[in-house]
Amino acid sequence: MAKIIVKQVKSIIGRPESQVKVVKALCLGRIGKTKELEDTPTVRGMVAKVKHLVEVQ
């Protein structure tokens, strides 16, 4: 499967609980942390929900 690299670029402090849970589910949680994930519709939907907090490479 194809892979995407997701990097957290903004803090989750003060964000709604649903967005915090999505960031944690993506195995992120700190600014600057990156994770290589499979490019599936589920992951794409999660990234779309927190697109203002993460960067996709």
C-alpha distance matrix in Angstrom:
0.0 3.8 6.5 10.0 13.2 15.8 19.4 22.4 25.3 27.9 29.5 29.2 32.9 34.7 31.7 31.6 30.5 27.6 26.1 26.8 25.0 21.9 21.9 22.5 19.6 17.3 18.9 21.1 24.8 26.4 26.7 24.8 22.3 18.6 15.5 11.9 9.8 6.5 7.0 8.5 12.1 13.6 12.7 13.7 16.9 17.7 17.4 19.6 22.2 22.8 22.1 25.6 24.8 21.5 20.1 16.6 16.0
3.8 0.0 3.8 7.0 10.4 13.2 16.8 20.0 22.6 25.3 27.3 27.3 31.1 32.9 29.9 30.2 29.5 26.7 24.8 25.6 24.2 20.9 20.6 21.7 19.2 16.3 18.1 19.6 23.4 24.6 24.4 22.3 20.2 16.5 13.8 10.1 8.6 6.0 5.4 8.3 11.6 13.5 11.8 12.1 15.7 16.5 15.4 17.5 20.4 20.7 19.6 22.9 22.3 18.8 17.0 13.4 12.5
6.5 3.8 0.0 3.8 6.8 9.8 13.2 16.5 19.2 22.0 23.9 24.1 27.9 29.9 27.1 27.7 27.0 24.5 22.3 22.8 21.7 18.4 17.6 18.7 16.6 13.4 14.9 16.1 19.9 20.9 20.8 18.6 16.4 12.7 10.0 6.4 5.5 4.5 5.1 8.7 12.0 13.0 10.4 11.1 14.7 14.7 13.3 16.0 18.6 18.3 17.3 20.4 19.4 15.8 14.1 10.7 9.8
10.0 7.0 3.8 0.0 3.8 6.4 9.9 13.2 15.6 18.5 20.7 21.0 24.8 26.8 24.1 24.9 24.6 22.2 19.6 20.3 19.7 16.3 15.1 16.8 15.2 11.7 13.4 13.9 17.4 18.2 17.7 15.7 13.9 10.3 8.3 5.7 5.5 6.2 5.8 9.4 11.9 12.6 9.4 9.4 13.0 12.7 10.5 13.2 15.9 15.2 13.9 16.8 15.8 12.2 10.3 6.9 6.5
13.2 10.4 6.8 3.8 0.0 3.8 6.6 10.2 12.6 15.8 17.9 18.7 22.4 24.7 22.4 23.7 23.4 21.6 18.7 18.8 18.7 15.7 13.7 15.2 14.5 10.7 11.7 11.5 14.8 15.0 14.3 12.0 10.4 6.7 5.7 4.4 6.3 8.7 9.2 12.5 14.7 14.7 11.1 11.4 14.5 13.3 10.8 13.8 16.1 14.4 13.2 15.5 13.9 10.1 8.3 5.8 5.2
15.8 13.2 9.8 6.4 3.8 0.0 3.8 6.8 9.5 12.3 14.3 15.0 18.7 20.9 18.6 20.0 19.9 18.2 15.1 15.2 15.5 12.6 10.3 12.3 12.1 8.4 9.7 8.6 11.7 12.1 11.4 9.9 8.4 5.6 5.4 6.4 7.4 10.3 10.6 13.0 14.5 13.8 10.1 10.3 12.8 10.9 8.2 11.4 13.1 11.0 10.1 12.1 10.2 6.6 5.8 4.7 6.4
19.4 16.8 13.2 9.9 6.6 3.8 0.0 3.8 6.2 9.4 11.6 13.0 16.4 19.0 17.2 19.3 19.5 18.5 15.0 14.7 15.8 13.4 10.3 12.3 13.3 9.9 10.2 7.8 9.9 9.4 7.9 6.2 5.7 4.3 6.6 8.9 10.7 14.0 14.4 16.8 18.0 17.0 13.3 13.5 15.5 13.1 10.3 13.2 14.3 11.3 10.4 11.3 8.7 5.5 5.1 6.4 7.8
22.4 20.0 16.5 13.2 10.2 6.8 3.8 0.0 3.8 6.0 7.8 9.4 12.7 15.3 13.8 16.2 16.5 16.0 12.5 11.8 13.6 11.8 8.3 10.6 12.5 9.8 10.0 6.7 7.5 6.8 5.2 5.4 5.8 6.6 9.0 12.0 13.3 16.5 16.9 18.7 19.3 17.9 14.4 14.7 15.8 12.9 10.4 13.0 13.1 9.6 9.5 9.4 6.0 4.3 6.3 8.9 11.1
25.3 22.6 19.2 15.6 12.6 9.5 6.2 3.8 0.0 3.8 7.0 9.7 12.4 14.8 13.8 16.8 17.9 17.8 14.0 13.6 16.1 14.5 11.3 13.8 16.0 13.4 13.8 10.3 10.1 8.4 5.3 5.9 8.2 9.5 12.4 15.1 16.6 19.7 19.6 21.5 21.9 20.8 17.4 17.0 17.9 15.4 12.6 14.3 14.5 10.8 9.9 8.5 5.7 5.3 6.6 10.1 12.1
27.9 25.3 22.0 18.5 15.8 12.3 9.4 6.0 3.8 0.0 3.8 6.7 9.0 11.1 10.5 13.8 15.2 15.7 12.0 11.6 14.7 13.7 10.7 13.3 15.9 14.2 14.6 11.0 9.6 8.3 5.9 8.4 10.4 12.3 14.9 17.9 18.9 22.0 21.8 23.2 23.1 21.6 18.6 18.3 18.4 15.7 13.3 14.6 13.8 10.0 10.1 7.7 4.8 6.8 9.4 13.0 15.5
29.5 27.3 23.9 20.7 17.9 14.3 11.6 7.8 7.0 3.8 0.0 3.8 5.5 8.3 8.4 11.8 12.9 14.1 10.9 9.5 12.9 13.0 10.0 11.9 15.1 14.2 14.0 10.5 8.0 7.0 6.1 9.7 11.1 13.7 16.0 19.3 20.1 23.3 23.6 24.6 24.4 22.4 19.6 19.9 19.5 16.4 14.8 16.3 14.7 11.1 12.3 10.1 7.0 9.4 12.5 15.9 18.5
29.2 27.3 24.1 21.0 18.7 15.0 13.0 9.4 9.7 6.7 3.8 0.0 3.8 6.2 5.4 8.4 9.2 10.6 7.7 6.0 9.6 10.3 8.0 9.6 12.9 12.8 13.0 10.1 7.4 8.3 8.8 12.3 12.7 14.9 16.4 19.7 19.9 22.8 23.1 23.5 23.1 20.6 18.3 18.9 17.9 14.6 13.9 15.3 12.9 9.8 12.1 10.5 7.6 10.3 13.9 16.9 19.9
32.9 31.1 27.9 24.8 22.4 18.7 16.4 12.7 12.4 9.0 5.5 3.8 0.0 3.8 5.6 8.8 9.8 12.3 10.2 8.3 11.9 13.4 11.4 12.5 15.9 16.3 16.1 13.2 10.0 10.3 10.9 14.7 15.4 18.1 19.8 23.2 23.5 26.5 26.9 27.2 26.7 24.1 22.0 22.5 21.4 18.1 17.6 18.7 16.1 13.2 15.5 13.3 10.8 13.8 17.3 20.5 23.4
34.7 32.9 29.9 26.8 24.7 20.9 19.0 15.3 14.8 11.1 8.3 6.2 3.8 0.0 3.8 6.7 8.8 11.5 10.0 9.1 12.7 14.2 13.2 14.6 17.6 18.3 18.7 16.1 13.2 13.9 14.3 18.0 18.7 21.1 22.6 25.8 25.7 28.4 28.4 28.4 27.3 24.8 23.0 23.3 21.6 18.7 18.4 18.8 15.8 13.5 15.9 13.5 12.1 15.5 19.1 22.2 25.4
31.7 29.9 27.1 24.1 22.4 18.6 17.2 13.8 13.8 10.5 8.4 5.4 5.6 3.8 0.0 3.8 6.4 8.2 6.5 6.5 10.0 11.0 10.6 12.5 15.0 15.7 16.7 14.5 12.3 13.7 14.1 17.4 17.8 19.6 20.7 23.5 23.0 25.4 25.2 25.0 23.7 21.2 19.7 19.8 17.9 15.1 15.1 15.3 12.1 10.1 12.9 11.0 9.9 13.3 16.9 19.7 23.2
31.6 30.2 27.7 24.9 23.7 20.0 19.3 16.2 16.8 13.8 11.8 8.4 8.8 6.7 3.8 0.0 3.8 5.5 5.5 6.5 8.9 10.3 11.1 12.7 14.5 15.9 17.4 15.9 14.1 16.3 17.1 20.3 20.1 21.5 22.0 24.5 23.5 25.5 25.2 24.4 22.7 20.0 19.2 19.5 17.0 14.4 15.3 15.1 11.5 10.6 13.9 12.9 12.2 15.2 18.9 21.2 24.8
30.5 29.5 27.0 24.6 23.4 19.9 19.5 16.5 17.9 15.2 12.9 9.2 9.8 8.8 6.4 3.8 0.0 3.8 5.4 5.0 6.2 8.7 10.0 10.5 12.2 14.4 15.5 14.6 13.0 15.8 17.4 20.5 19.6 21.0 21.0 23.6 22.3 24.3 24.4 23.4 22.0 18.9 18.2 19.3 16.8 13.9 15.4 15.9 12.3 11.7 15.4 15.0 13.7 16.1 19.8 21.8 25.3
27.6 26.7 24.5 22.2 21.6 18.2 18.5 16.0 17.8 15.7 14.1 10.6 12.3 11.5 8.2 5.5 3.8 0.0 3.8 5.5 5.2 6.4 8.8 10.0 10.5 12.6 14.6 14.2 13.6 16.6 18.0 20.6 19.5 20.2 19.8 21.8 20.1 21.7 21.5 20.2 18.5 15.4 15.1 16.0 13.3 10.6 12.7 13.0 9.3 9.6 13.4 13.9 13.0 14.9 18.4 19.9 23.5
26.1 24.8 22.3 19.6 18.7 15.1 15.0 12.5 14.0 12.0 10.9 7.7 10.2 10.0 6.5 5.5 5.4 3.8 0.0 3.8 5.4 5.1 6.3 8.6 9.8 10.8 12.8 11.7 11.1 13.8 14.7 17.2 16.4 17.2 17.1 19.4 18.0 20.0 19.7 19.0 17.6 14.9 13.7 14.3 12.1 9.1 10.1 10.7 7.3 6.3 10.1 10.3 9.2 11.2 14.8 16.6 20.2
26.8 25.6 22.8 20.3 18.8 15.2 14.7 11.8 13.6 11.6 9.5 6.0 8.3 9.1 6.5 6.5 5.0 5.5 3.8 0.0 3.8 5.5 5.2 6.2 8.6 10.0 11.0 9.7 8.3 11.2 12.9 15.7 14.7 16.0 16.2 18.9 18.0 20.4 20.8 20.4 19.7 16.6 15.1 16.3 14.7 11.2 12.1 13.5 10.6 8.9 12.4 12.3 10.0 11.9 15.6 17.6 20.9
25.0 24.2 21.7 19.7 18.7 15.5 15.8 13.6 16.1 14.7 12.9 9.6 11.9 12.7 10.0 8.9 6.2 5.2 5.4 3.8 0.0 3.8 5.5 5.1 6.0 8.7 9.9 10.0 9.6 13.2 15.3 17.6 15.8 16.6 15.9 18.1 16.7 18.8 19.4 18.5 17.8 14.4 13.4 15.3 13.5 10.0 11.9 13.7 10.9 10.2 13.9 14.7 12.6 13.6 17.1 18.3 21.5
21.9 20.9 18.4 16.3 15.7 12.6 13.4 11.8 14.5 13.7 13.0 10.3 13.4 14.2 11.0 10.3 8.7 6.4 5.1 5.5 3.8 0.0 3.8 5.4 5.0 6.3 8.9 9.0 9.9 13.2 14.7 16.4 14.6 14.6 13.6 15.5 13.8 15.6 15.9 15.1 14.4 11.2 9.8 11.5 9.9 6.3 8.2 10.2 7.9 7.4 10.8 12.4 10.7 11.0 14.1 14.9 18.3
21.9 20.6 17.6 15.1 13.7 10.3 10.3 8.3 11.3 10.7 10.0 8.0 11.4 13.2 10.6 11.1 10.0 8.8 6.3 5.2 5.5 3.8 0.0 3.8 5.4 5.1 6.7 5.6 6.3 9.5 11.0 12.7 11.0 11.4 11.1 13.7 12.9 15.5 16.1 16.2 16.1 13.3 10.9 12.5 11.9 8.1 8.4 11.1 9.4 7.3 10.2 11.2 8.5 8.6 11.9 13.2 16.3
22.5 21.7 18.7 16.8 15.2 12.3 12.3 10.6 13.8 13.3 11.9 9.6 12.5 14.6 12.5 12.7 10.5 10.0 8.6 6.2 5.1 5.4 3.8 0.0 3.8 5.3 5.1 5.3 5.8 9.6 12.2 13.9 11.4 12.2 11.4 14.1 13.4 16.1 17.5 17.4 17.8 14.6 12.5 14.9 14.4 10.6 11.5 14.5 12.7 11.1 13.9 15.0 12.0 11.9 15.0 16.0 18.7
19.6 19.2 16.6 15.2 14.5 12.1 13.3 12.5 16.0 15.9 15.1 12.9 15.9 17.6 15.0 14.5 12.2 10.5 9.8 8.6 6.0 5.0 5.4 3.8 0.0 3.8 5.2 7.4 9.2 12.8 15.1 16.1 13.3 13.0 11.2 13.0 11.3 13.4 14.8 14.3 14.7 11.3 9.6 12.6 12.1 8.7 10.4 13.4 12.1 11.4 14.2 16.1 13.7 13.0 15.5 15.7 18.3
17.3 16.3 13.4 11.7 10.7 8.4 9.9 9.8 13.4 14.2 14.2 12.8 16.3 18.3 15.7 15.9 14.4 12.6 10.8 10.0 8.7 6.3 5.1 5.3 3.8 0.0 3.8 5.5 8.6 11.5 13.1 13.5 10.7 9.7 7.8 9.5 8.2 10.9 12.2 12.5 13.4 10.7 7.9 10.6 11.1 7.8 8.3 11.8 11.4 10.3 12.2 14.3 11.8 10.2 12.3 12.1 14.6
18.9 18.1 14.9 13.4 11.7 9.7 10.2 10.0 13.8 14.6 14.0 13.0 16.1 18.7 16.7 17.4 15.5 14.6 12.8 11.0 9.9 8.9 6.7 5.1 5.2 3.8 0.0 3.8 6.8 9.6 12.0 12.2 8.9 8.6 7.0 9.7 9.5 12.7 14.8 15.5 16.9 14.2 11.4 14.2 15.0 11.6 11.8 15.4 14.9 13.1 15.0 16.5 13.4 11.9 13.9 14.1 16.0
21.1 19.6 16.1 13.9 11.5 8.6 7.8 6.7 10.3 11.0 10.5 10.1 13.2 16.1 14.5 15.9 14.6 14.2 11.7 9.7 10.0 9.0 5.6 5.3 7.4 5.5 3.8 0.0 3.8 6.1 8.3 9.0 6.2 7.0 7.2 10.7 11.3 14.7 16.3 17.4 18.5 16.1 12.9 14.9 15.6 12.1 11.4 14.8 14.2 11.6 13.2 14.0 10.5 9.4 11.7 12.8 14.9
24.8 23.4 19.9 17.4 14.8 11.7 9.9 7.5 10.1 9.6 8.0 7.4 10.0 13.2 12.3 14.1 13.0 13.6 11.1 8.3 9.6 9.9 6.3 5.8 9.2 8.6 6.8 3.8 0.0 3.8 6.9 9.0 7.3 9.7 10.7 14.3 15.1 18.5 19.9 20.8 21.5 18.9 16.0 17.7 17.9 14.2 13.6 16.5 15.2 12.3 14.3 14.1 10.4 10.5 13.4 15.3 17.6
26.4 24.6 20.9 18.2 15.0 12.1 9.4 6.8 8.4 8.3 7.0 8.3 10.3 13.9 13.7 16.3 15.8 16.6 13.8 11.2 13.2 13.2 9.5 9.6 12.8 11.5 9.6 6.1 3.8 0.0 3.8 6.2 5.7 9.1 11.4 15.1 16.7 20.3 21.6 23.1 23.9 21.7 18.5 19.8 20.4 16.9 15.5 18.3 17.4 14.0 15.2 14.5 10.7 10.7 13.1 15.4 17.2
26.7 24.4 20.8 17.7 14.3 11.4 7.9 5.2 5.3 5.9 6.1 8.8 10.9 14.3 14.1 17.1 17.4 18.0 14.7 12.9 15.3 14.7 11.0 12.2 15.1 13.1 12.0 8.3 6.9 3.8 0.0 3.8 5.7 8.8 11.9 15.4 17.3 20.8 21.6 23.5 24.2 22.5 19.1 19.7 20.5 17.4 15.3 17.7 17.2 13.5 13.9 12.7 9.1 9.0 10.9 13.8 15.3
24.8 22.3 18.6 15.7 12.0 9.9 6.2 5.4 5.9 8.4 9.7 12.3 14.7 18.0 17.4 20.3 20.5 20.6 17.2 15.7 17.6 16.4 12.7 13.9 16.1 13.5 12.2 9.0 9.0 6.2 3.8 0.0 3.8 6.4 10.0 13.3 15.8 19.4 20.3 22.6 23.9 22.5 18.9 19.4 20.9 18.1 15.6 18.3 18.6 15.0 14.7 14.1 10.8 9.4 9.9 12.2 12.9
22.3 20.2 16.4 13.9 10.4 8.4 5.7 5.8 8.2 10.4 11.1 12.7 15.4 18.7 17.8 20.1 19.6 19.5 16.4 14.7 15.8 14.6 11.0 11.4 13.3 10.7 8.9 6.2 7.3 5.7 5.7 3.8 0.0 3.8 6.9 10.5 12.9 16.7 18.1 20.3 21.9 20.3 16.7 17.9 19.5 16.4 14.5 17.7 17.9 14.8 15.0 15.1 11.7 9.8 10.6 12.0 12.8
18.6 16.5 12.7 10.3 6.7 5.6 4.3 6.6 9.5 12.3 13.7 14.9 18.1 21.1 19.6 21.5 21.0 20.2 17.2 16.0 16.6 14.6 11.4 12.2 13.0 9.7 8.6 7.0 9.7 9.1 8.8 6.4 3.8 0.0 3.8 6.9 9.7 13.3 14.8 17.3 19.2 18.0 14.3 15.5 17.6 15.0 12.9 16.3 17.2 14.5 14.3 15.3 12.3 9.4 9.3 9.5 9.9
15.5 13.8 10.0 8.3 5.7 5.4 6.6 9.0 12.4 14.9 16.0 16.4 19.8 22.6 20.7 22.0 21.0 19.8 17.1 16.2 15.9 13.6 11.1 11.4 11.2 7.8 7.0 7.2 10.7 11.4 11.9 10.0 6.9 3.8 0.0 3.8 6.2 10.0 12.0 14.4 16.7 15.4 11.8 13.6 15.9 13.5 12.0 15.7 16.7 14.7 14.8 16.6 13.9 10.8 10.8 9.9 10.4
11.9 10.1 6.4 5.7 4.4 6.4 8.9 12.0 15.1 17.9 19.3 19.7 23.2 25.8 23.5 24.5 23.6 21.8 19.4 18.9 18.1 15.5 13.7 14.1 13.0 9.5 9.7 10.7 14.3 15.1 15.4 13.3 10.5 6.9 3.8 0.0 3.8 7.0 9.3 12.1 15.0 14.4 11.0 12.6 15.6 14.0 12.5 16.0 17.7 16.3 16.0 18.4 16.3 12.8 12.0 9.9 9.6
9.8 8.6 5.5 5.5 6.3 7.4 10.7 13.3 16.6 18.9 20.1 19.9 23.5 25.7 23.0 23.5 22.3 20.1 18.0 18.0 16.7 13.8 12.9 13.4 11.3 8.2 9.5 11.3 15.1 16.7 17.3 15.8 12.9 9.7 6.2 3.8 0.0 3.8 6.4 8.6 11.5 10.8 7.7 9.9 12.7 11.5 10.8 14.2 15.9 15.2 15.3 18.2 16.4 13.2 12.8 10.4 11.0
6.5 6.0 4.5 6.2 8.7 10.3 14.0 16.5 19.7 22.0 23.3 22.8 26.5 28.4 25.4 25.5 24.3 21.7 20.0 20.4 18.8 15.6 15.5 16.1 13.4 10.9 12.7 14.7 18.5 20.3 20.8 19.4 16.7 13.3 10.0 7.0 3.8 0.0 3.8 5.9 9.4 9.6 7.4 9.3 12.4 12.2 11.9 14.8 16.8 17.0 16.9 20.2 19.0 15.8 15.2 12.2 12.6
7.0 5.4 5.1 5.8 9.2 10.6 14.4 16.9 19.6 21.8 23.6 23.1 26.9 28.4 25.2 25.2 24.4 21.5 19.7 20.8 19.4 15.9 16.1 17.5 14.8 12.2 14.8 16.3 19.9 21.6 21.6 20.3 18.1 14.8 12.0 9.3 6.4 3.8 0.0 3.8 6.9 8.3 6.5 6.9 10.3 11.1 10.5 12.6 15.3 15.9 15.2 18.8 18.3 15.2 14.2 10.9 11.7
8.5 8.3 8.7 9.4 12.5 13.0 16.8 18.7 21.5 23.2 24.6 23.5 27.2 28.4 25.0 24.4 23.4 20.2 19.0 20.4 18.5 15.1 16.2 17.4 14.3 12.5 15.5 17.4 20.8 23.1 23.5 22.6 20.3 17.3 14.4 12.1 8.6 5.9 3.8 0.0 3.8 5.4 5.4 6.2 8.6 10.0 10.7 12.3 14.5 15.9 15.8 19.6 19.3 16.7 16.4 13.5 14.9
12.1 11.6 12.0 11.9 14.7 14.5 18.0 19.3 21.9 23.1 24.4 23.1 26.7 27.3 23.7 22.7 22.0 18.5 17.6 19.7 17.8 14.4 16.1 17.8 14.7 13.4 16.9 18.5 21.5 23.9 24.2 23.9 21.9 19.2 16.7 15.0 11.5 9.4 6.9 3.8 0.0 3.8 5.5 5.0 6.1 8.6 9.8 10.3 12.4 14.6 14.7 18.4 18.7 16.7 16.8 14.3 16.4
13.6 13.5 13.0 12.6 14.7 13.8 17.0 17.9 20.8 21.6 22.4 20.6 24.1 24.8 21.2 20.0 18.9 15.4 14.9 16.6 14.4 11.2 13.3 14.6 11.3 10.7 14.2 16.1 18.9 21.7 22.5 22.5 20.3 18.0 15.4 14.4 10.8 9.6 8.3 5.4 3.8 0.0 3.8 5.4 5.2 6.4 8.7 9.9 10.9 13.0 14.0 17.6 17.4 15.7 16.6 14.7 17.2
12.7 11.8 10.4 9.4 11.1 10.1 13.3 14.4 17.4 18.6 19.6 18.3 22.0 23.0 19.7 19.2 18.2 15.1 13.7 15.1 13.4 9.8 10.9 12.5 9.6 7.9 11.4 12.9 16.0 18.5 19.1 18.9 16.7 14.3 11.8 11.0 7.7 7.4 6.5 5.4 5.5 3.8 0.0 3.8 5.4 5.1 6.2 8.6 10.0 11.0 11.7 15.3 14.6 12.5 13.2 11.3 13.8
13.7 12.1 11.1 9.4 11.4 10.3 13.5 14.7 17.0 18.3 19.9 18.9 22.5 23.3 19.8 19.5 19.3 16.0 14.3 16.3 15.3 11.5 12.5 14.9 12.6 10.6 14.2 14.9 17.7 19.8 19.7 19.4 17.9 15.5 13.6 12.6 9.9 9.3 6.9 6.2 5.0 5.4 3.8 0.0 3.8 5.5 5.1 6.1 8.7 10.2 9.9 13.7 13.9 11.8 11.9 9.9 12.6
16.9 15.7 14.7 13.0 14.5 12.8 15.5 15.8 17.9 18.4 19.5 17.9 21.4 21.6 17.9 17.0 16.8 13.3 12.1 14.7 13.5 9.9 11.9 14.4 12.1 11.1 15.0 15.6 17.9 20.4 20.5 20.9 19.5 17.6 15.9 15.6 12.7 12.4 10.3 8.6 6.1 5.2 5.4 3.8 0.0 3.8 5.4 5.0 6.3 9.0 9.7 13.2 13.8 12.7 13.7 12.6 15.7
17.7 16.5 14.7 12.7 13.3 10.9 13.1 12.9 15.4 15.7 16.4 14.6 18.1 18.7 15.1 14.4 13.9 10.6 9.1 11.2 10.0 6.3 8.1 10.6 8.7 7.8 11.6 12.1 14.2 16.9 17.4 18.1 16.4 15.0 13.5 14.0 11.5 12.2 11.1 10.0 8.6 6.4 5.1 5.5 3.8 0.0 3.8 5.4 5.2 6.8 8.5 11.7 11.4 10.4 12.3 11.8 15.2
17.4 15.4 13.3 10.5 10.8 8.2 10.3 10.4 12.6 13.3 14.8 13.9 17.6 18.4 15.1 15.3 15.4 12.7 10.1 12.1 11.9 8.2 8.4 11.5 10.4 8.3 11.8 11.4 13.6 15.5 15.3 15.6 14.5 12.9 12.0 12.5 10.8 11.9 10.5 10.7 9.8 8.7 6.2 5.1 5.4 3.8 0.0 3.8 5.4 5.4 5.6 9.1 8.9 7.3 8.6 8.2 11.8
19.6 17.5 16.0 13.2 13.8 11.4 13.2 13.0 14.3 14.6 16.3 15.3 18.7 18.8 15.3 15.1 15.9 13.0 10.7 13.5 13.7 10.2 11.1 14.5 13.4 11.8 15.4 14.8 16.5 18.3 17.7 18.3 17.7 16.3 15.7 16.0 14.2 14.8 12.6 12.3 10.3 9.9 8.6 6.1 5.0 5.4 3.8 0.0 3.8 5.5 5.0 8.5 9.8 9.2 10.3 10.1 13.7
22.2 20.4 18.6 15.9 16.1 13.1 14.3 13.1 14.5 13.8 14.7 12.9 16.1 15.8 12.1 11.5 12.3 9.3 7.3 10.6 10.9 7.9 9.4 12.7 12.1 11.4 14.9 14.2 15.2 17.4 17.2 18.6 17.9 17.2 16.7 17.7 15.9 16.8 15.3 14.5 12.4 10.9 10.0 8.7 6.3 5.2 5.4 3.8 0.0 3.8 5.8 8.3 9.2 9.8 12.1 12.8 16.5
22.8 20.7 18.3 15.2 14.4 11.0 11.3 9.6 10.8 10.0 11.1 9.8 13.2 13.5 10.1 10.6 11.7 9.6 6.3 8.9 10.2 7.4 7.3 11.1 11.4 10.3 13.1 11.6 12.3 14.0 13.5 15.0 14.8 14.5 14.7 16.3 15.2 17.0 15.9 15.9 14.6 13.0 11.0 10.2 9.0 6.8 5.4 5.5 3.8 0.0 3.8 5.4 5.4 6.5 9.4 11.0 14.8
22.1 19.6 17.3 13.9 13.2 10.1 10.4 9.5 9.9 10.1 12.3 12.1 15.5 15.9 12.9 13.9 15.4 13.4 10.1 12.4 13.9 10.8 10.2 13.9 14.2 12.2 15.0 13.2 14.3 15.2 13.9 14.7 15.0 14.3 14.8 16.0 15.3 16.9 15.2 15.8 14.7 14.0 11.7 9.9 9.7 8.5 5.6 5.0 5.8 3.8 0.0 3.8 5.4 5.4 7.0 8.6 12.3
25.6 22.9 20.4 16.8 15.5 12.1 11.3 9.4 8.5 7.7 10.1 10.5 13.3 13.5 11.0 12.9 15.0 13.9 10.3 12.3 14.7 12.4 11.2 15.0 16.1 14.3 16.5 14.0 14.1 14.5 12.7 14.1 15.1 15.3 16.6 18.4 18.2 20.2 18.8 19.6 18.4 17.6 15.3 13.7 13.2 11.7 9.1 8.5 8.3 5.4 3.8 0.0 3.8 5.9 8.0 10.8 14.2
24.8 22.3 19.4 15.8 13.9 10.2 8.7 6.0 5.7 4.8 7.0 7.6 10.8 12.1 9.9 12.2 13.7 13.0 9.2 10.0 12.6 10.7 8.5 12.0 13.7 11.8 13.4 10.5 10.4 10.7 9.1 10.8 11.7 12.3 13.9 16.3 16.4 19.0 18.3 19.3 18.7 17.4 14.6 13.9 13.8 11.4 8.9 9.8 9.2 5.4 5.4 3.8 0.0 3.8 7.1 10.3 13.6
21.5 18.8 15.8 12.2 10.1 6.6 5.5 4.3 5.3 6.8 9.4 10.3 13.8 15.5 13.3 15.2 16.1 14.9 11.2 11.9 13.6 11.0 8.6 11.9 13.0 10.2 11.9 9.4 10.5 10.7 9.0 9.4 9.8 9.4 10.8 12.8 13.2 15.8 15.2 16.7 16.7 15.7 12.5 11.8 12.7 10.4 7.3 9.2 9.8 6.5 5.4 5.9 3.8 0.0 3.8 6.7 9.9
20.1 17.0 14.1 10.3 8.3 5.8 5.1 6.3 6.6 9.4 12.5 13.9 17.3 19.1 16.9 18.9 19.8 18.4 14.8 15.6 17.1 14.1 11.9 15.0 15.5 12.3 13.9 11.7 13.4 13.1 10.9 9.9 10.6 9.3 10.8 12.0 12.8 15.2 14.2 16.4 16.8 16.6 13.2 11.9 13.7 12.3 8.6 10.3 12.1 9.4 7.0 8.0 7.1 3.8 0.0 3.8 6.5
16.6 13.4 10.7 6.9 5.8 4.7 6.4 8.9 10.1 13.0 15.9 16.9 20.5 22.2 19.7 21.2 21.8 19.9 16.6 17.6 18.3 14.9 13.2 16.0 15.7 12.1 14.1 12.8 15.3 15.4 13.8 12.2 12.0 9.5 9.9 9.9 10.4 12.2 10.9 13.5 14.3 14.7 11.3 9.9 12.6 11.8 8.2 10.1 12.8 11.0 8.6 10.8 10.3 6.7 3.8 0.0 3.8
16.0 12.5 9.8 6.5 5.2 6.4 7.8 11.1 12.1 15.5 18.5 19.9 23.4 25.4 23.2 24.8 25.3 23.5 20.2 20.9 21.5 18.3 16.3 18.7 18.3 14.6 16.0 14.9 17.6 17.2 15.3 12.9 12.8 9.9 10.4 9.6 11.0 12.6 11.7 14.9 16.4 17.2 13.8 12.6 15.7 15.2 11.8 13.7 16.5 14.8 12.3 14.2 13.6 9.9 6.5 3.8 0.0
